[in-house]
Amino acid sequence: MTAPAFPPAPDLVKPKRALLSVSDKTGLVEAARALAAAGVELVSTGGTKAAIAAGGLPVKDVSEITGFPEMMDGRVKTLHPVVHGGLLGVRNADSHAAAMAEHGIGPIDILYCNLYPFEATVAAGADFETSVENIDIGGPAMIRSSAKNHGFVAVCVDPEGMAEVVAALAADGGTTLALRKRLAARAYARTAAYDAAISAWFAGQLSDTYPERKTLAGTLAQTMRYGENPHQTAAFYRTSDPRPGVARARQLQGKELSYNNIADTDAAYELVAEFADRPAVAIIKHANPCGVAVGATLSEAYARALQCDPVSAFGGVIAVSQKLDVETARQITELFTEVVIAPDADEDAIALFAARRNLRLLLAGSLPDPLAGGEVFRSVAGGFLVQSRDTARIGPADLKIVTKRQPTPTEIADMLFAFTVAKHVKSNAIVYARNGQTAGIGAGQMNRRDSARIAALRAAEAAEAAGLPQSLAEGSACASEAFFPFADGLLQAVEAGATAVIQPGGSIRDADVIAAADEAGITMAFTGVRVFRH
């Protein structure tokens, strides 16, 4: 559509009328009082009008200007030409001014509307009919009308926007074009996010996992000094997903999290949540675990996790599965650590960390559920990938023992522990583990044999650092998150000291790998489940 030749919009608009229709009435009366004090006529609807009137302020019902009552259980009240004409009319365009005069349409210079609480209604578990009734129609329509006509109308979709308008009235006697443009951009972002939430919910109701159109929406939580590298810009957005983790955690101290801090903290907390039934610690460096362990206490679990790779742990992120106690906190302070995330922390631990100003402490309230569904996203040039969250969980009954030698109960426990950790290691991944402790981790290599070698090297170095006579991998279980395409990777694990191997199986050379395991006298289990992490 070709744009009409309208005159330029004025820089300053001195408002004469405001329409207020809000679900969240936080600060409503105070804002209305400030508008009234500036000589702005107040028009409102339903409960919003009642709240303003209860504050002792003069306010007109919208029906007084439309000549139509609210009807159809509130579904129709602002969907009227007098309302939308008042919002959309270009005041300095002769044809618009004539139409407004002919039809008795008065201009509306400020709109304050924050929509029915659809997202909160769905999050509270409302039924289908209740959720539908909380889909706002008139609100988004008015917001979009106002935002389109930002040359004359200031549109507010939250208390912060309303506060900006009130401040502008106090300072300048009106709203500037620059302010109205900013508010319009914020308004369109809000209606887009609102529609995205409705679309996602409706698709879920229809069990349409991957609808024809998919929209992501988030709320800005933080702009960052830089991204992965100092020459990259970055920001952090929160979605409506209530999953416990870094996005929902309360930060008690330390400077703002960086882009890399957030990525590593998320990886650490998701991993440690796999062991929610016992004291567990995961230490993450550059998105990969460098040490994971369980123990009788959190303090013991931390010491065992650190033993695996104390060199890489320097400057890492630590996640714990239980309330952080002061003894574990004291151990953590002996090593430079970027972030610690826990479900909670006792007061003594919080006080101890307070002296370490550069250490960020995050309390998430609870652990995420590793078995809960959800979606994960990754951007690519020109699009994005979506997949379901990896909720694979392998138990003893899922194991198919393919070797002559059967595993001992201890080896089964070690295999399951190692495979669970391997699920959180970048592919190709090899994890050696023994007695609930990672012994060596090899991550992100182009072939599985090299990952096995690196993991063995880490296990040997850790033993040497601890003054132990043999590698931590001696007598361990070795987990591979995908099948061994050749026997060489498995033989590397045997050379490192592993006595048990767990892998998905499924290679065309499975028979060769099984024969190599039998010849070496080790036991091996197939899971039938691959847990790649690219």
VOGU-3710 file (C-alpha; in Angstrom, 3 decimals, decimal comma):
1> mtapafppap> 0,000/0,000/0,000  1,396/3,396/-0,996  1,794/5,718/1,981  -0,455/8,829/1,928  1,309/12,170/1,834  0,683/13,166/5,444  2,340/16,259/6,958  5,221/15,519/9,365  4,184/14,561/12,879  4,819/17,168/15,559
11> dlvkpkrall> 7,756/16,696/17,891  5,730/17,502/21,017  2,158/16,387/21,639  0,342/17,851/24,641  -2,212/15,173/25,506  -5,816/16,005/26,258  -7,337/12,546/26,586  -6,076/9,168/27,769  -7,724/5,752/27,545  -6,764/3,344/30,320
21> svsdktglve> -7,748/-0,338/30,215  -5,459/-2,611/32,183  -5,479/-6,077/33,673  -2,492/-5,490/35,960  -3,459/-2,443/37,987  -0,083/-1,963/39,673  0,493/1,785/39,996  -2,697/2,539/38,051  -4,221/5,079/40,422  -0,922/6,934/40,819
31> aaralaaagv> -0,498/7,155/37,050  -4,096/8,265/36,574  -3,659/10,922/39,237  -0,567/12,279/37,466  -2,417/12,395/34,144  -5,376/14,163/35,700  -3,060/16,676/37,355  -1,633/17,434/33,904  -5,135/18,232/32,634  -5,657/14,968/30,772
41> elvstggtka> -9,219/13,626/30,558  -9,463/10,009/31,681  -11,527/7,400/29,838  -11,625/3,822/30,998  -13,409/0,456/31,055  -14,841/-1,952/33,617  -12,594/-2,764/36,541  -10,001/-0,208/35,490  -12,595/2,569/35,631  -13,795/1,353/39,025
51> aiaagglpvk> -10,243/1,410/40,420  -9,624/4,949/39,128  -12,961/6,183/40,487  -12,227/4,562/43,828  -9,069/6,663/43,884  -11,263/9,759/43,845  -10,529/10,744/40,246  -12,996/11,832/37,552  -13,176/9,195/34,812  -15,536/8,523/31,902
61> dvseitgfpe> -16,693/5,081/30,916  -15,782/4,246/27,335  -19,470/3,719/26,630  -19,986/7,443/27,194  -17,878/8,256/24,146  -18,943/5,330/21,936  -22,655/5,398/22,739  -22,589/1,617/23,016  -22,597/-0,404/26,232  -20,091/-3,099/27,051
71> mmdgrvktlh> -21,597/-6,338/25,775  -21,113/-10,061/25,178  -19,587/-10,680/28,610  -16,982/-7,999/28,034  -15,832/-9,327/24,670  -16,975/-6,111/22,987  -16,316/-2,773/24,641  -13,497/-0,922/22,833  -13,973/-2,398/19,342  -15,643/0,745/18,013
81> pvvhggllgv> -14,849/3,395/15,351  -14,939/6,154/17,945  -12,162/4,417/19,866  -10,026/3,357/16,909  -10,695/6,544/15,014  -9,535/8,472/18,070  -6,347/6,399/18,151  -5,660/6,192/14,398  -6,678/9,627/13,208  -3,818/11,687/11,793
91> rnadshaaam> -4,553/14,980/13,428  -2,875/17,270/10,890  -4,258/15,485/7,809  -7,260/17,424/6,468  -9,201/14,310/5,390  -8,711/12,617/8,773  -9,628/15,763/10,681  -12,777/16,164/8,593  -13,809/12,540/9,178  -13,242/12,890/12,902
101> aehgigpidi> -15,330/16,067/13,019  -18,122/14,586/10,890  -18,471/11,489/13,071  -17,869/13,094/16,438  -14,570/11,290/17,030  -12,332/12,898/19,615  -8,571/12,228/19,597  -7,068/9,863/22,165  -3,485/10,907/22,865  -2,414/8,281/25,410
111> lycnlypfea> -3,297/4,598/25,609  -2,406/2,523/28,649  -3,248/-1,141/28,103  -1,430/-4,223/29,413  -3,669/-7,040/28,127  -5,521/-9,924/29,734  -3,142/-12,223/31,636  -3,180/-15,063/29,091  0,338/-16,319/29,861  -0,269/-16,346/33,624
121> tvaagadfet> -3,642/-18,055/33,154  -2,095/-20,879/31,131  0,846/-21,190/33,552  -1,639/-21,613/36,413  -3,071/-24,682/34,672  -6,399/-23,210/33,547  -8,719/-25,294/31,389  -9,226/-24,702/27,670  -12,307/-22,465/27,970  -10,783/-20,260/30,671
131> svenidiggp> -7,593/-19,889/28,659  -9,565/-18,842/25,582  -11,510/-16,239/27,547  -8,196/-14,740/28,623  -7,166/-14,086/25,023  -7,407/-10,316/24,708  -8,845/-8,962/21,447  -9,648/-5,316/22,029  -6,390/-4,667/23,852  -4,018/-5,765/21,086
141> amirssaknh> -6,181/-3,981/18,521  -5,937/-0,695/20,435  -2,229/-1,153/21,071  -1,512/-1,747/17,394  -3,650/1,218/16,361  -1,859/3,492/18,816  1,578/2,240/17,850  0,842/2,757/14,157  -0,195/6,318/14,905  2,813/7,009/17,141
151> gfvavcvdpe> 3,151/10,361/15,412  0,412/11,521/17,777  -0,301/8,768/20,317  1,832/7,549/23,221  1,114/3,859/23,839  2,034/2,201/27,131  1,905/-1,558/27,650  3,477/-1,715/31,114  3,946/0,443/34,233  7,461/1,370/33,085
161> gmaevvaala> 6,130/2,924/29,877  3,444/4,767/31,784  6,098/6,127/34,149  8,062/7,450/31,152  4,992/9,303/29,888  4,259/10,783/33,310  7,879/11,937/33,579  7,680/13,507/30,101  4,535/15,417/31,044  6,245/16,743/34,140
171> adggttlalr> 9,400/17,721/32,264  8,102/18,873/28,872  4,356/19,208/29,216  3,884/16,527/26,563  5,346/13,518/24,796  8,146/13,827/22,269  8,203/12,000/18,951  11,328/10,121/20,025  9,539/8,846/23,135  6,437/7,883/21,176
181> krlaarayar> 8,534/5,887/18,694  10,273/4,004/21,509  6,939/3,211/23,128  5,512/2,034/19,796  8,400/-0,356/19,253  7,903/-1,755/22,761  4,178/-2,101/22,093  4,626/-4,121/18,904  7,115/-6,361/20,683  4,552/-6,985/23,418
191> taaydaaisa> 1,714/-7,894/21,054  4,080/-10,113/19,080  5,090/-11,978/22,234  1,441/-12,213/23,304  0,400/-13,731/19,994  3,414/-16,068/20,082  2,292/-17,367/23,478  -1,248/-17,933/22,217  -0,007/-19,642/19,062  2,292/-21,973/21,007
201> wfagqlsdty> -0,447/-22,834/23,490  -2,993/-23,533/20,769  -0,530/-25,753/18,894  0,025/-27,660/22,118  -3,703/-28,109/22,592  -3,841/-29,688/19,142  -0,709/-31,788/19,772  0,844/-30,004/16,791  4,490/-30,319/17,837  5,884/-28,516/14,830
211> perktlagtl> 3,270/-26,106/13,415  3,699/-24,375/10,074  4,825/-21,181/11,775  6,795/-21,000/15,018  7,587/-17,796/16,860  10,005/-17,268/19,726  9,507/-14,500/22,257  11,591/-13,358/25,186  11,883/-10,491/27,626  15,179/-8,662/27,917
221> aqtmrygenp> 16,880/-9,638/31,158  20,302/-8,160/30,560  22,437/-6,479/27,940  26,012/-7,659/28,182  29,396/-6,057/27,831  30,118/-8,487/25,016  29,292/-11,945/23,700  31,536/-14,983/23,388  34,331/-12,571/22,417  34,889/-8,875/23,164
231> hqtaafyrts> 34,134/-7,824/19,571  30,643/-9,393/19,713  27,560/-7,764/21,212  25,134/-9,848/23,274  21,992/-9,839/25,394  20,124/-12,319/27,581  16,376/-12,853/27,176  14,030/-14,811/29,413  11,200/-16,855/27,942  8,002/-17,920/29,663
241> dprpgvarar> 9,440/-21,391/30,341  9,360/-21,832/34,148  12,138/-24,469/34,156  14,456/-23,853/37,142  17,930/-22,724/36,156  20,074/-19,745/35,383  17,249/-17,712/33,833  15,088/-17,960/36,968  17,823/-17,987/39,594  18,347/-15,230/42,118
251> qlqgkelsyn> 21,869/-13,803/42,015  23,040/-12,908/45,501  26,384/-11,324/44,706  29,051/-10,659/42,135  29,058/-8,741/38,865  26,642/-9,500/36,065  26,942/-12,846/34,367  28,655/-12,857/30,994  27,441/-14,634/27,868  29,833/-17,526/28,524
261> niadtdaaye> 28,954/-17,610/32,237  25,285/-18,109/31,435  25,956/-20,859/28,903  28,258/-22,717/31,294  25,958/-22,270/34,290  23,041/-23,706/32,337  25,146/-26,707/31,289  26,327/-27,294/34,862  22,886/-27,115/36,444  21,263/-29,376/33,864
271> lvaefadrpa> 23,992/-31,964/34,464  23,910/-31,949/38,264  20,114/-32,289/38,160  20,609/-35,826/36,815  21,733/-36,763/40,349  19,022/-34,987/42,320  18,570/-37,934/44,678  21,996/-37,537/46,318  24,718/-34,972/47,023  26,333/-34,235/43,669
281> vaiikhanpc> 28,658/-31,646/42,167  29,417/-30,783/38,546  32,287/-28,532/37,515  31,977/-27,066/34,005  34,553/-25,338/31,839  33,691/-24,097/28,356  30,369/-25,981/28,284  31,978/-29,356/29,110  32,222/-31,060/32,497  35,766/-31,416/33,805
291> gvavgatlse> 34,647/-33,185/36,964  31,420/-34,747/38,229  30,906/-36,760/41,395  28,448/-37,879/44,021  29,293/-38,400/47,674  27,958/-39,043/51,131  27,989/-35,267/51,625  28,170/-32,283/49,310  31,643/-31,577/50,629  32,819/-35,056/49,678
301> ayaralqcdp> 31,174/-34,808/46,253  32,967/-31,526/45,573  36,362/-32,918/46,572  35,858/-35,926/44,301  34,651/-33,809/41,373  37,635/-31,486/41,705  40,069/-34,414/41,831  39,167/-35,449/38,292  40,720/-32,369/36,653  41,830/-29,647/39,088
311> vsafggviav> 43,712/-27,791/36,343  40,676/-27,298/34,107  38,455/-26,516/37,092  40,282/-23,196/37,622  37,933/-20,400/36,580  35,031/-22,798/36,036  31,372/-22,956/37,004  30,174/-25,194/39,844  26,690/-26,622/40,257  25,528/-28,510/43,346
321> sqkldvetar> 22,427/-30,653/43,715  21,513/-29,715/47,285  21,464/-26,764/49,637  24,989/-25,372/49,765  26,554/-25,741/53,218  29,372/-23,719/54,696  31,958/-26,522/54,575  31,477/-27,037/50,845  31,479/-23,278/50,359  34,798/-23,058/52,220
331> qitelftevv> 36,328/-25,664/49,900  35,050/-23,825/46,838  36,656/-20,558/47,942  40,067/-22,222/47,834  39,873/-22,270/44,030  39,132/-19,381/41,668  35,564/-19,974/40,499  33,375/-17,820/38,258  29,890/-18,968/39,277  28,261/-21,271/41,826
341> iapdadedai> 24,636/-22,309/41,323  22,603/-24,236/43,887  18,957/-24,810/44,773  19,596/-22,932/48,015  22,381/-22,048/50,480  22,579/-21,738/54,242  23,283/-18,373/55,822  26,838/-19,279/56,824  27,701/-20,266/53,264  26,193/-17,023/51,946
351> alfaarrnlr> 28,182/-15,013/54,500  31,397/-16,818/53,569  30,908/-16,118/49,864  30,092/-12,470/50,568  33,796/-11,828/51,142  34,508/-13,058/47,588  32,967/-10,201/45,630  33,910/-11,542/42,211  32,280/-14,910/42,868  28,711/-15,049/41,629
361> lllagslpdp> 26,297/-17,066/43,743  22,981/-18,060/42,169  20,110/-19,720/44,006  17,612/-21,390/41,687  15,069/-22,585/44,255  14,891/-26,107/42,865  16,478/-28,408/40,311  15,191/-28,855/36,757  13,559/-32,192/36,003  15,778/-34,164/33,583
371> laggevfrsv> 12,732/-36,146/32,471  10,518/-33,134/31,758  9,842/-32,382/28,125  10,573/-29,137/26,380  12,279/-27,725/23,335  15,799/-26,530/22,628  16,769/-24,208/19,806  19,824/-23,462/17,718  20,220/-20,770/15,095  21,605/-21,428/11,632
381> aggflvqsrd> 21,981/-19,065/8,698  18,487/-18,217/7,542  16,628/-20,187/10,190  16,719/-22,171/13,393  16,611/-25,788/14,480  14,149/-27,070/17,069  14,273/-30,385/18,852  12,836/-31,960/21,956  14,935/-31,876/25,098  17,111/-34,965/25,588
391> tarigpadlk> 15,261/-36,795/28,354  17,003/-40,142/27,856  17,483/-41,990/31,130  19,113/-45,443/31,146  18,565/-47,891/33,995  19,860/-51,393/34,716  16,900/-52,979/32,922  17,794/-51,104/29,723  21,247/-52,659/29,445  21,947/-55,442/26,995
401> ivtkrqptpt> 25,112/-57,258/28,008  26,809/-58,333/24,781  30,056/-59,849/26,111  30,808/-63,192/27,655  31,710/-61,630/30,979  28,759/-60,258/32,930  29,222/-56,992/34,849  29,313/-56,806/38,618  26,749/-54,609/40,407  29,497/-52,034/40,961
411> eiadmlfaft> 30,369/-52,008/37,268  26,714/-51,548/36,359  26,469/-48,542/38,672  29,672/-47,090/37,235  28,494/-47,624/33,662  25,199/-45,866/34,298  26,926/-42,977/36,050  29,438/-42,573/33,220  26,760/-42,732/30,518  24,655/-40,116/32,311
421> vakhvksnai> 27,620/-37,743/32,398  28,468/-38,511/28,754  25,006/-37,222/27,792  26,236/-33,760/28,848  29,651/-33,862/27,166  30,229/-32,440/23,688  30,578/-35,162/21,065  32,615/-37,151/20,440  32,579/-37,984/24,143  34,317/-40,575/26,316
431> vyarngqtag> 33,865/-40,673/30,085  35,718/-42,901/32,557  34,013/-43,207/35,941  34,432/-45,215/39,104  32,445/-45,285/42,344  30,308/-42,258/41,435  33,236/-40,121/40,319  34,440/-39,164/36,859  38,001/-40,358/36,373  38,667/-38,792/32,986
441> igagqmnrrd> 36,645/-36,951/30,342  37,453/-36,604/26,649  35,236/-34,123/24,801  34,593/-32,729/21,370  37,138/-34,668/19,344  36,730/-35,546/15,687  37,213/-39,244/16,404  36,334/-41,406/19,357  39,803/-42,885/19,803  41,272/-39,443/20,461
451> sariaalraa> 38,533/-38,712/23,002  39,438/-41,962/24,771  43,119/-40,985/24,774  42,431/-37,531/26,181  40,184/-38,951/28,892  42,917/-41,445/29,806  45,493/-38,646/29,959  43,257/-36,646/32,305  42,814/-39,693/34,544  46,562/-40,286/34,739
461> eaaeaaglpq> 47,337/-36,615/35,431  44,692/-36,447/38,156  46,160/-39,505/39,879  49,637/-38,020/39,721  48,424/-34,710/41,153  46,757/-36,592/44,021  49,850/-38,728/44,652  48,045/-41,946/43,759  49,993/-44,963/42,483  47,767/-45,625/39,467
471> slaegsacas> 45,463/-43,811/37,069  41,965/-42,897/38,216  40,743/-44,840/35,195  42,112/-48,119/36,546  39,122/-50,362/37,199  36,707/-47,801/35,790  33,701/-47,999/33,508  34,043/-46,273/30,132  31,028/-44,617/28,522  30,779/-43,633/24,890
481> eaffpfadgl> 27,757/-41,522/23,966  27,646/-43,101/20,472  28,772/-46,428/19,103  32,418/-47,361/18,565  32,818/-47,493/14,761  36,041/-49,476/15,190  37,596/-51,467/18,001  40,486/-48,994/18,406  38,540/-46,676/20,722  37,503/-49,544/22,936
491> lqaveagata> 41,063/-50,887/23,074  42,257/-47,436/24,117  39,793/-47,606/27,033  41,111/-51,059/27,977  44,656/-49,737/27,891  43,585/-46,890/30,201  42,390/-49,453/32,758  38,635/-49,689/32,089  37,042/-53,038/32,923  33,546/-52,204/31,695
501> viqpggsird> 32,253/-50,322/28,658  28,818/-48,875/27,984  27,800/-47,648/24,546  24,667/-47,450/22,376  25,743/-50,107/19,873  24,438/-50,094/16,328  27,657/-50,028/14,311  28,085/-52,325/11,321  31,261/-53,451/13,119  29,586/-54,230/16,448
511> adviaaadea> 30,698/-57,861/16,149  34,344/-56,781/15,827  34,058/-54,493/18,849  32,363/-57,210/20,936  35,078/-59,695/19,950  37,762/-57,209/21,019  36,024/-56,754/24,365  35,814/-60,507/24,898  39,464/-60,944/24,033  40,384/-58,228/26,532
521> gitmaftgvr> 38,255/-59,895/29,207  36,084/-56,846/29,896  32,323/-56,565/30,079  30,293/-54,386/27,728  26,679/-53,200/27,658  24,642/-51,744/24,808  22,017/-49,122/25,664  20,314/-48,841/22,285  20,160/-45,091/22,926  22,551/-42,512/21,489
531> vfrh> 23,070/-39,229/23,383  25,007/-37,008/20,984  25,560/-33,426/22,155  26,816/-31,238/19,330
//
